[in-house]
Amino acid sequence: MNRSENGPAFVGSKLEPVPVPECDVCECCVREREVARQAGRSLEVRSLNGVIASHPHGREVRA
């Protein structure tokens, strides 16, 4: 099973969510997360990590 098809993977020592490739929402959040990190806004970084982690990639709605 490819993790990128089913949701973000957690990697690295800080266990931040990895954006799903080619997702506009994830790409935007990653850019904002890096700006927030450089500005020292750790609460915003954590919030954006939450958005990336909970974004519904690969979750199908079944009838």
N, C-alpha and C positions, 0 to 999 in steps of 0.2 A: 504494500500500500504506500503510495506516495504521499507524504505528509502535507505537501503544498496543495494537494487537491482537497484535503479534509480540514485544514485549519493551520494556523501558524505553529511553527515549531519553536521550542525554546532551546537556545544554544549559548555557549560561552559561560564564563564564570559569573556574570551578573544575571543570567537567565532572563534576558529581555526577549520579548516576542519578535520573531523574524517576519517581516512582511511577506505576503504572498505575491509572487511575481505578477506583474501586469495588472495589479489591482489599483485603481485610482485612489480609493480610500486609504489603503495602506501606504501608497507612495506619498500622499499628502501628509499623513500622520508621521511618517518617518522624517520628512523634511521639517515639519513643525517640532518634532521631538529633538532633532539636532540643534535647531535654533534655541529651543528652551534649555537644552543641556549647556550650550555655550554661554547662555545668559545666567546660568546658575539657578534656574527655576525647576527644582527637583520635583515639586508637586505636579507641575504641568507635564514633566517627563513621565512620571508614574501614571498620570491620567491618560496620556496618549498611548502608553504601553497597554493600558486596560482596553482602550478602543481597538488596538491592533489585535490583542489576544481574544477579544470577544466578537470580532467581526465574523459574520456567519459564512465563511468560505466552505464550500462543499457541503453545506447542510441543505438537504433537500426536504421540501415539504411533501409529505405523503398523504394522500387522501384516504 
